[in-house]
């Protein structure tokens, strides 16, 4: 579980993430508006959404994926629009290229992984998605 907040104003639209540095553990509760990919032991997979909607989450504990990261592991959060919106040619990126890219960059420094992912998305999407609809977050353990 992940603690969602301490104030009545706490509201989460796509994800609540908690990072515990001493144990290198990340807990994440997410909706389908955000794709969550995990690379562990050189293999990449998509983590299913834990909720359909998070809504007002003040002082609640939410069921969450709990992942202990080791050197070489990575988590990538990608906005739904980058995966599902079609490019100028009418083709959505989909999840397969993200999974292939993550697997292909196993044991690479986080900066290289980020460059690979951002480059892949940019080449595919071009300017077809407004900047405020684009989000890609990488959490990686370089060791």
N, C-alpha and C positions, 0 to 999 in steps of 0.2 A: 504494500500500500504506500501511497505517497500523500503527504499532508498538503492540502490545497491552499491554505492561507489562514491568516489570523484576523483579517478585517472583514466587516460586512460587505465592503465593496469588491472583494475578491471575485473575479469572474474570469473564466478561462474559455476561450473559443475553440482552441485546437489541441492544446497540450498543457500538462503540468509536469515539470521535470524537477527531480531532486538529485543532486550530485553529492555523494559522500566521499570526499577525497581520501581520507585515511584507508578506506577499504576499496577504493577505486570502483565503487558501485553506483550505478545510475538507475533510478526508478523513473518510469515514464507512464503516465496515463494519457491516452490520446483519442481523438475522434477520427473519423474517416476523412476529415478535411486536411489531414497531414499524413503523409506516408512516412513510415519509420522502417529503415533498413539497418540490419545488423550484420557485421562481418566478424566472425569468430573462427579461429583455427583455419583461416584461409577460405572459408566458405561464407557466402553472402545469402541472406534470406530477408524476406519482408516480415515484419512483426504485425500481426493483425491489430486493428483498433481495439481499445479496451472499452470504449463507450460510443454511443451514437451522438451524445451531446453532453458536455460537461456543465454548462449553465452556471448558476451561482454556486460557488464551491467553498465559501468561507467556512473555516473550522471543520472541514470534512476530510476524512481519509478515503481515498479512492483506490479501488483495485488497480494494480499497475504491473507492467513488466518490470522485473528487477534483474539487472544485468551486471555481472562483475566483469569489468574490462581487464584484459591482460595486454602486455605489449603486443602490438600488431592488430589489436581489435579496433573496430570503429563503429560508430552509430551515425547515420545520416538521416536528418529530418528534411523532407522535401514537401513544399506546398503542393496541394492537390492540382493547382493550375499548371504547374510545370510538368506534371505527369500526364494529365488528361486533356488539356487544351490542345487543339490542333495547331500546327505551325502554318505558315503561309501556303504550303502545299496540301494542307488538309489532313496531315498525319499527326496523331498524338505521339509523344515520346514513349509512353508506357513504362512499365517497371523493369522489363528485361534488360535494357541498356544500363540502368543504374546498377542492377545486380551484377552484370558482367564487368562493369567498370570497377566496382568494389572488389570483386574477386581478383581482377587483373592487377590491382594495386596493393596486393597483400604485402605486408611488411615494409611498405614505402612510408616515408615521413608524411605526417599529416598535411603539410603544405603541398606536396606533390599530389596527394589524393584529392585535396580541394581543387587544385588547378585542373586536374583531369575531369572531375565532376562538373565544375563550372564551365569548362571548355566544351564538354559534351552537350550540356544543356544549351549553351549559347549558340553552338553550331546548329543544333536542331531547331530551336525556337526563333533565333534571330531577334527581331523586335516585335514579334506577334503578341507577346504578353506584356502588359504595362508593368513597369518596375515595381509598383506597389503591390503587385500580385505574385512577385517572385520571392521565394525564400528557400534557402538551402543552408542547413546548419550541419557542421561536421564536428563530432566529438571523437577523438582518437587518442590512443595511448601509444606514444612513440617509444616507450620503455625507459 
